Amino acid sequence: MVETIGWTIPQWLEAQRASSSEEGLARIIAQVATFSKDDVAFITIASEDFLKTQWEQIQAIPNAKELPLYGVPFAPKDNIDVAGLPTTVACPAFKYNPTKDAVIIQMLKAAGAIPICKTNLDQFATGLVGTRSPYGAVPSAFNSEYCSGGSSSGSSNIVARGLAPFSLGTDTAGSGRVPAMHNNLIGLKPSRGAFSATGVVPACRELDCVSVFAQNLPDAKTVFDLAAKYDPADSYSCALPNIMLPSFGAKPKLAIPDVPQWFDDTENAPLWEKAVEEFKAAGVELIPSDFTPMYKLGACLYEGPWVAERYTVVRKLIESDPDAMDPTVRTIIQLANKFSAADQFDWEHLRRDLVREIETKFADFDGFLVPTAPLSPKIKDVQADPIKLNSKQGTYTNFVNFADMAALAIPAGFRQDSMPFGVTIVGRKHTDYALLDIAQKVLSGKERLLGNLGKKSVVNVTDVVV
């Protein structure tokens, strides 16, 4: 096994800074040489020539070794443009060759990082399961019979197997959080607009967030620090406040579901109860609450006309060659045809009413703690019932971007079938650092398993304080 498998950002930095330019490039090439074109987590694997070009660009930066991500590889989801690598959004008929990096890729490359592949996803980022791709259904890194979660399926799988220290996903309905749970990772879903979406193929442009998967909290925070910058070219970009809330204080107050929904799953509930006790032990006040407004808000995403926003992205393809699309994805997006312009306003008014109800009802709370997903489905079960199971997976994720909130998914133990469980901390817009602070307190000193299918290695979740 190549020694770099499973390395975190600090481990990559230490080795790359201690090496000659030739050795640093060779280390990246050796890592990518372990990738297989038959691996369903990848859509495109960077060629040696591409990697050499990326490396030369970094070496041309003055004092390159001082860059915060010098020579660190990462894995972008294949709806994020990387010049020199095709963008497919998991649809060969949609494939194009970008000549310019997405702005977030530009930022990370300017910090010294190197994109090494493009990762698989639910087609057009429509799904929470990771099975809706012609390039293959991506399994969890911990049990090949189970879903990796989607739509950022490949990005999560690759980091969980140690093939990159971090990756980029996107998150509209939970695609940066559900895969984190199924692969025992940190899933950072920033405040809307914190990361630039210029050069990212949208799902629902007004809701989309680029997200981060990492092995530990410090690595996720590092990427957030470097990439959370205002982009004037992105009309949905938002500048972060000059002073970000660092924490919620000594005793954060979070609402939890009074009657969690598990849909007949029997293994996740005990892990949730254990996680609740761990949060309490870390000084977090948890108040069981009625989550009906959040469930209603989340249901709007696919029951309402927001599917029409997805339609705008694929309009030309779905009207000229609908058979080129995944049939489940096509069915979902074609629901846009049943809504009128008046319907859009009715639903938007409902959305605003529900958001106001949540804001009022939970005004005295710092945020929410929820199971990241209620189920851990097998690939075969999702393929047999592709829409219903997927819908259930969004129970605790769909409402977050609608309500303009930040979220952080963290590991919370393992089931008897070896699948990871996870919970998500949710807070108001621009509470990103406060969420990291809570997670640091809860996870401090814990270890989790990280590894691919047959082999797991111990990796510390919190190597340094946030």
C-alpha positions as CSV (number, residue, x, y, z in Angstrom):
1,M,0.0,0.0,0.0
2,V,1.2,3.5,-0.8
3,E,2.2,5.2,2.5
4,T,0.1,8.3,1.7
5,I,-3.2,6.4,1.9
6,G,-5.2,7.8,4.8
7,W,-3.0,10.9,5.3
8,T,-4.6,14.1,6.6
9,I,-3.8,17.6,5.4
10,P,-1.0,18.1,8.0
11,Q,0.6,14.8,7.1
12,W,0.6,15.7,3.4
13,L,2.0,19.2,4.2
14,E,4.8,17.9,6.4
15,A,5.9,15.5,3.7
16,Q,5.6,17.8,0.8
17,R,7.4,20.7,2.5
18,A,10.3,18.4,3.5
19,S,10.7,17.1,-0.1
20,S,12.2,18.3,-3.3
21,S,10.0,19.4,-6.1
22,E,10.6,16.1,-7.9
23,E,9.8,14.1,-4.8
24,G,6.6,16.0,-4.1
25,L,5.3,15.5,-7.6
26,A,6.3,11.8,-7.5
27,R,4.3,11.4,-4.3
28,I,1.1,12.8,-6.0
29,I,1.6,10.6,-9.0
30,A,2.1,7.5,-6.9
31,Q,-1.1,8.3,-5.0
32,V,-3.1,8.6,-8.2
33,A,-1.5,5.5,-9.7
34,T,-3.4,3.5,-7.1
35,F,-6.7,4.6,-8.6
36,S,-8.6,2.3,-11.0
37,K,-10.7,3.4,-13.9
38,D,-13.1,0.6,-12.9
39,D,-13.6,2.2,-9.5
40,V,-17.2,3.6,-9.4
41,A,-16.2,6.4,-7.1
42,F,-14.4,8.1,-10.0
43,I,-15.7,9.5,-13.3
44,T,-12.3,11.0,-14.4
45,I,-8.8,10.3,-13.0
46,A,-6.2,12.9,-13.7
47,S,-3.4,11.9,-16.1
48,E,0.2,12.2,-15.2
49,D,0.6,15.1,-17.7
50,F,-2.3,16.9,-16.0
51,L,-0.7,16.4,-12.6
52,K,2.7,17.7,-13.8
53,T,1.0,20.8,-15.2
54,Q,-0.7,21.5,-11.9
55,W,2.5,20.9,-10.0
56,E,4.4,23.3,-12.3
57,Q,1.8,26.0,-11.7
58,I,2.2,25.7,-8.0
59,Q,6.0,25.8,-8.2
60,A,5.7,29.1,-10.1
61,I,4.1,30.7,-7.0
62,P,6.7,32.6,-4.9
63,N,7.5,30.8,-1.7
64,A,5.3,27.9,-2.8
65,K,6.2,25.7,0.2
66,E,4.7,28.2,2.6
67,L,1.3,27.8,1.0
68,P,-1.3,26.4,3.4
69,L,-2.2,23.5,1.1
70,Y,1.2,23.0,-0.6
71,G,1.1,19.8,-2.6
72,V,-2.1,18.5,-0.9
73,P,-4.3,16.5,-3.3
74,F,-8.1,16.8,-3.2
75,A,-11.1,15.4,-5.1
76,P,-13.8,17.6,-6.6
77,K,-17.2,16.4,-7.4
78,D,-18.0,16.2,-11.1
79,N,-20.3,19.1,-11.2
80,I,-17.5,21.5,-10.3
81,D,-15.4,22.7,-13.2
82,V,-11.7,21.9,-13.3
83,A,-9.9,23.1,-16.5
84,G,-8.3,20.2,-18.3
85,L,-10.8,17.6,-16.9
86,P,-14.3,17.1,-18.4
87,T,-17.4,17.9,-16.5
88,T,-20.2,15.4,-16.9
89,V,-22.5,15.8,-13.9
90,A,-22.8,12.0,-14.3
91,C,-24.5,12.4,-17.7
92,P,-22.3,11.6,-20.7
93,A,-24.7,13.5,-23.0
94,F,-24.2,16.6,-21.0
95,K,-20.4,16.4,-21.0
96,Y,-18.3,19.4,-21.8
97,N,-14.6,20.4,-21.4
98,P,-14.3,23.6,-19.2
99,T,-11.5,25.9,-20.1
100,K,-11.6,27.7,-16.7
101,D,-11.5,26.4,-13.1
102,A,-14.5,27.0,-10.9
103,V,-13.7,29.9,-8.5
104,I,-13.5,27.6,-5.5
105,I,-11.0,25.4,-7.4
106,Q,-9.0,28.5,-8.2
107,M,-8.9,29.4,-4.5
108,L,-7.7,26.0,-3.4
109,K,-5.1,25.8,-6.2
110,A,-3.8,29.2,-5.2
111,A,-3.4,27.8,-1.7
112,G,-1.3,25.0,-3.2
113,A,-3.8,22.1,-3.5
114,I,-3.9,19.8,-6.5
115,P,-7.1,18.3,-8.0
116,I,-6.5,14.7,-8.8
117,C,-9.8,13.4,-10.2
118,K,-13.5,14.1,-10.7
119,T,-15.9,12.1,-8.5
120,N,-19.1,10.2,-9.2
121,L,-22.5,11.6,-8.2
122,D,-26.2,11.1,-8.5
123,Q,-26.9,12.5,-11.9
124,F,-27.4,16.3,-11.9
125,A,-26.9,16.2,-8.2
126,T,-30.4,14.9,-7.8
127,G,-30.5,12.3,-5.1
128,L,-29.3,11.4,-1.6
129,V,-28.4,7.7,-2.3
130,G,-25.5,7.6,-4.8
131,T,-27.2,5.1,-7.1
132,R,-28.4,7.3,-9.9
133,S,-25.4,7.4,-12.1
134,P,-24.5,5.6,-15.4
135,Y,-21.0,5.3,-14.0
136,G,-22.2,3.0,-11.3
137,A,-23.7,3.0,-7.8
138,V,-21.1,4.1,-5.3
139,P,-21.1,1.9,-2.1
140,S,-20.2,3.0,1.4
141,A,-16.5,2.6,2.2
142,F,-17.5,0.4,5.2
143,N,-19.9,-2.1,3.6
144,S,-20.1,-2.6,-0.1
145,E,-23.8,-3.7,0.0
146,Y,-24.9,-0.3,1.4
147,C,-25.3,3.1,-0.3
148,S,-22.6,5.8,0.1
149,G,-25.3,8.4,0.1
150,G,-25.6,11.1,-2.5
151,S,-25.5,13.0,-4.4
152,S,-21.8,13.5,-3.5
153,S,-21.2,9.8,-3.4
154,G,-17.8,9.5,-4.9
155,S,-16.4,12.5,-3.0
156,S,-17.3,10.9,0.3
157,N,-16.2,7.4,-0.6
158,I,-12.8,8.6,-1.7
159,V,-12.0,10.5,1.5
160,A,-13.3,7.6,3.6
161,R,-10.8,5.2,1.9
162,G,-8.0,7.7,2.4
163,L,-7.4,8.4,-1.3
164,A,-7.5,12.1,-0.6
165,P,-7.5,14.1,2.6
166,F,-10.5,16.2,1.6
167,S,-12.9,16.5,-1.2
168,L,-15.6,18.9,-2.5
169,G,-19.2,18.0,-2.7
170,T,-22.3,20.1,-3.2
171,D,-25.4,20.3,-1.0
172,T,-28.9,21.3,-1.9
173,A,-31.0,18.8,0.1
174,G,-28.3,17.1,2.2
175,S,-25.8,15.9,-0.4
176,G,-22.9,17.1,1.7
177,R,-24.2,15.5,4.9
178,V,-25.9,12.2,4.2
179,P,-22.8,10.8,2.5
180,A,-20.7,12.0,5.4
181,M,-22.8,9.8,7.7
182,H,-22.5,6.7,5.5
183,N,-18.8,7.1,5.2
184,N,-17.9,8.2,8.8
185,L,-16.7,11.6,7.8
186,I,-17.0,15.2,8.7
187,G,-19.4,16.9,6.3
188,L,-19.3,20.7,6.4
189,K,-22.3,22.4,4.8
190,P,-21.5,26.1,5.0
191,S,-23.9,29.0,5.2
192,R,-25.4,29.6,1.8
193,G,-23.2,31.9,-0.3
194,A,-20.1,31.3,1.9
195,F,-18.4,29.3,-0.9
196,S,-18.5,30.6,-4.5
197,A,-20.6,28.6,-6.9
198,T,-19.2,30.2,-10.1
199,G,-18.2,27.3,-12.3
200,V,-20.5,24.8,-10.5
201,V,-23.3,23.2,-12.5
202,P,-26.3,24.0,-10.3
203,A,-29.1,21.8,-9.1
204,C,-31.2,24.6,-7.4
205,R,-29.0,27.6,-7.8
206,E,-30.6,29.7,-5.0
207,L,-30.1,26.8,-2.5
208,D,-26.9,25.1,-3.6
209,C,-23.8,25.1,-1.4
210,V,-20.4,23.6,-2.3
211,S,-19.5,21.4,0.7
212,V,-16.4,19.8,2.3
213,F,-15.7,16.2,3.3
214,A,-12.8,15.6,5.6
215,Q,-11.4,13.0,7.9
216,N,-11.4,15.3,10.9
217,L,-12.6,18.7,12.1
218,P,-9.3,20.7,11.7
219,D,-9.0,19.7,8.0
220,A,-12.6,20.7,7.4
221,K,-12.0,24.0,9.1
222,T,-8.8,24.6,7.1
223,V,-10.7,24.3,3.8
224,F,-13.5,26.5,5.1
225,D,-11.0,29.2,6.2
226,L,-9.4,29.2,2.7
227,A,-12.5,28.9,0.5
228,A,-15.1,31.0,2.3
229,K,-14.6,34.2,0.4
230,Y,-16.9,36.6,-1.4
231,D,-17.1,36.1,-5.2
232,P,-18.6,39.2,-7.0
233,A,-19.2,37.0,-10.1
234,D,-21.6,34.8,-8.1
235,S,-24.9,36.7,-7.6
236,Y,-25.7,34.4,-4.6
237,S,-22.4,34.8,-2.9
238,C,-22.4,36.4,0.5
239,A,-19.5,38.1,2.3
240,L,-18.9,36.6,5.7
241,P,-19.3,39.0,8.7
242,N,-16.1,40.7,9.8
243,I,-16.6,39.0,13.1
244,M,-18.0,35.4,13.0
245,L,-19.6,33.9,16.1
246,P,-16.8,31.6,17.5
247,S,-19.1,29.7,19.8
248,F,-22.5,29.6,21.4
249,G,-21.0,30.0,24.9
250,A,-20.5,27.6,27.8
251,K,-23.9,25.8,27.4
252,P,-25.3,25.8,23.9
253,K,-29.1,25.1,23.6
254,L,-30.2,22.9,20.8
255,A,-33.6,21.5,19.9
256,I,-33.8,17.8,19.1
257,P,-36.8,15.9,17.6
258,D,-39.3,14.9,20.3
259,V,-40.3,11.8,18.3
260,P,-37.4,10.9,15.9
261,Q,-38.6,9.3,12.6
262,W,-36.7,6.0,11.8
263,F,-39.1,4.4,9.3
264,D,-38.8,1.0,10.9
265,D,-35.0,1.0,11.1
266,T,-34.0,-0.5,14.4
267,E,-30.2,0.1,14.6
268,N,-29.9,3.9,14.3
269,A,-32.2,4.8,17.3
270,P,-29.8,3.4,20.0
271,L,-26.9,5.2,18.4
272,W,-28.9,8.5,18.3
273,E,-29.7,8.1,22.0
274,K,-26.1,7.5,22.8
275,A,-25.1,10.6,20.8
276,V,-27.7,12.7,22.7
277,E,-26.1,11.6,26.0
278,E,-22.6,12.5,24.7
279,F,-23.7,16.0,23.7
280,K,-25.2,16.5,27.1
281,A,-22.0,15.3,28.7
282,A,-20.1,17.9,26.7
283,G,-22.3,20.6,28.2
284,V,-24.9,21.0,25.5
285,E,-28.5,21.5,26.6
286,L,-30.9,19.5,24.4
287,I,-34.6,20.2,24.4
288,P,-37.0,17.7,22.8
289,S,-39.2,19.7,20.4
290,D,-41.9,19.4,17.8
291,F,-40.2,19.3,14.4
292,T,-43.4,19.5,12.3
293,P,-42.5,22.9,10.8
294,M,-39.1,21.6,9.7
295,Y,-40.6,18.4,8.2
296,K,-43.2,20.5,6.3
297,L,-40.5,22.9,5.1
298,G,-38.3,20.1,3.9
299,A,-41.2,18.5,2.0
300,C,-41.5,21.6,-0.2
301,L,-38.2,20.9,-1.9
302,Y,-39.5,18.0,-4.1
303,E,-43.3,18.3,-3.6
304,G,-43.2,22.0,-4.7
305,P,-42.0,23.8,-7.8
306,W,-38.4,24.0,-6.9
307,V,-37.9,21.0,-9.2
308,A,-38.4,23.6,-12.0
309,E,-35.1,25.2,-11.0
310,R,-33.5,21.9,-11.8
311,Y,-35.4,21.8,-15.1
312,T,-33.7,25.1,-16.2
313,V,-30.3,23.4,-16.0
314,V,-31.2,20.4,-18.2
315,R,-34.0,22.0,-20.3
316,K,-32.2,21.5,-23.7
317,L,-31.3,17.9,-22.9
318,I,-34.6,16.8,-21.3
319,E,-36.6,18.3,-24.2
320,S,-34.4,17.0,-27.0
321,D,-33.0,13.7,-25.7
322,P,-34.8,12.7,-22.5
323,D,-33.6,9.0,-22.7
324,A,-30.0,10.3,-22.2
325,M,-30.9,10.9,-18.6
326,D,-31.2,8.5,-15.7
327,P,-34.9,7.6,-15.6
328,T,-35.4,8.3,-11.9
329,V,-33.7,11.7,-12.2
330,R,-35.7,12.5,-15.4
331,T,-39.0,11.6,-13.7
332,I,-38.3,13.9,-10.7
333,I,-37.3,16.8,-12.9
334,Q,-40.2,16.4,-15.2
335,L,-42.5,17.1,-12.3
336,A,-41.7,20.8,-13.0
337,N,-44.2,20.6,-15.9
338,K,-47.2,20.3,-13.5
339,F,-46.6,23.7,-11.8
340,S,-47.7,27.1,-13.0
341,A,-46.1,30.5,-12.3
342,A,-48.9,31.2,-9.8
343,D,-48.1,27.9,-8.0
344,Q,-44.5,29.1,-7.5
345,F,-45.7,32.1,-5.6
346,D,-48.1,30.0,-3.5
347,W,-45.3,27.7,-2.5
348,E,-42.8,30.5,-1.9
349,H,-45.3,32.1,0.4
350,L,-45.7,28.8,2.2
351,R,-42.0,28.5,2.5
352,R,-41.6,31.9,4.0
353,D,-44.4,31.3,6.4
354,L,-42.8,28.1,7.6
355,V,-39.4,29.7,7.9
356,R,-40.9,32.5,10.0
357,E,-42.7,29.9,12.2
358,I,-39.3,28.2,12.8
359,E,-37.5,31.4,13.5
360,T,-40.2,32.4,16.0
361,K,-40.7,29.1,17.7
362,F,-36.9,28.5,18.2
363,A,-35.8,32.1,18.7
364,D,-34.3,31.2,22.1
365,F,-32.4,28.3,20.7
366,D,-28.9,28.3,19.3
367,G,-29.8,25.6,16.7
368,F,-30.7,22.0,16.3
369,L,-29.3,18.5,16.7
370,V,-30.7,15.9,14.4
371,P,-29.8,12.4,13.0
372,T,-28.1,13.0,9.8
373,A,-30.3,10.5,8.1
374,P,-32.9,8.0,9.4
375,L,-31.9,5.1,7.3
376,S,-28.8,3.2,6.1
377,P,-30.2,1.6,3.0
378,K,-28.7,-1.2,0.9
379,I,-28.1,-0.4,-2.8
380,K,-30.4,-3.2,-3.9
381,D,-33.3,-1.8,-1.8
382,V,-32.8,1.7,-3.2
383,Q,-32.7,0.4,-6.8
384,A,-36.0,-1.5,-6.1
385,D,-37.7,1.6,-4.6
386,P,-35.6,4.6,-5.8
387,I,-37.8,7.5,-5.0
388,K,-39.5,6.6,-1.7
389,L,-36.3,5.6,0.2
390,N,-34.5,8.6,-1.2
391,S,-37.3,10.9,0.1
392,K,-37.0,9.4,3.6
393,Q,-33.3,10.1,3.7
394,G,-34.0,13.8,3.4
395,T,-36.1,14.0,6.6
396,Y,-33.5,15.9,8.6
397,T,-31.6,17.6,5.8
398,N,-34.1,19.0,3.3
399,F,-35.2,22.0,5.4
400,V,-31.7,23.4,6.2
401,N,-30.9,25.3,3.0
402,F,-34.6,26.4,2.7
403,A,-34.2,28.1,6.1
404,D,-30.8,29.5,5.2
405,M,-28.9,27.6,7.9
406,A,-25.4,26.2,8.3
407,A,-24.9,22.5,9.2
408,L,-22.1,20.2,10.3
409,A,-22.4,16.4,10.0
410,I,-20.2,14.4,12.4
411,P,-19.7,10.6,13.1
412,A,-21.6,9.0,15.9
413,G,-20.7,5.4,16.1
414,F,-21.3,2.1,14.2
415,R,-24.2,-0.2,13.6
416,Q,-24.1,-4.0,13.9
417,D,-23.8,-4.2,10.1
418,S,-20.6,-2.1,10.2
419,M,-22.3,1.0,8.7
420,P,-21.5,4.3,10.4
421,F,-24.1,6.5,12.0
422,G,-24.0,10.2,12.2
423,V,-25.6,13.3,13.6
424,T,-25.8,16.9,12.3
425,I,-25.6,20.2,14.2
426,V,-27.6,22.9,12.5
427,G,-27.4,26.7,13.2
428,R,-28.4,30.0,11.8
429,K,-26.6,31.6,8.9
430,H,-22.9,32.4,9.7
431,T,-22.7,30.2,12.8
432,D,-20.3,27.9,11.0
433,Y,-17.5,28.4,13.5
434,A,-19.8,27.9,16.4
435,L,-20.9,24.6,15.0
436,L,-17.3,23.5,14.7
437,D,-16.8,24.5,18.3
438,I,-19.7,22.3,19.5
439,A,-18.4,19.4,17.5
440,Q,-14.9,19.9,18.9
441,K,-16.2,19.6,22.4
442,V,-18.2,16.5,21.7
443,L,-15.6,14.7,19.7
444,S,-12.5,15.8,21.6
445,G,-10.3,12.8,22.5
446,K,-12.5,10.3,20.5
447,E,-11.2,8.1,17.7
448,R,-13.1,6.7,14.8
449,L,-12.5,4.0,12.2
450,L,-11.5,5.0,8.7
451,G,-10.8,2.6,5.9
452,N,-11.9,0.8,2.8
453,L,-14.2,-2.1,2.8
454,G,-11.9,-4.8,4.0
455,K,-9.4,-2.8,6.1
456,K,-10.0,0.0,8.6
457,S,-7.3,2.2,10.3
458,V,-7.7,4.3,13.3
459,V,-7.8,8.1,12.6
460,N,-8.3,10.8,15.3
461,V,-11.3,13.0,14.6
462,T,-9.9,16.1,16.5
463,D,-6.2,16.5,16.2
464,V,-6.2,20.2,17.2
465,V,-8.7,22.6,18.6
466,V,-10.9,24.6,16.3
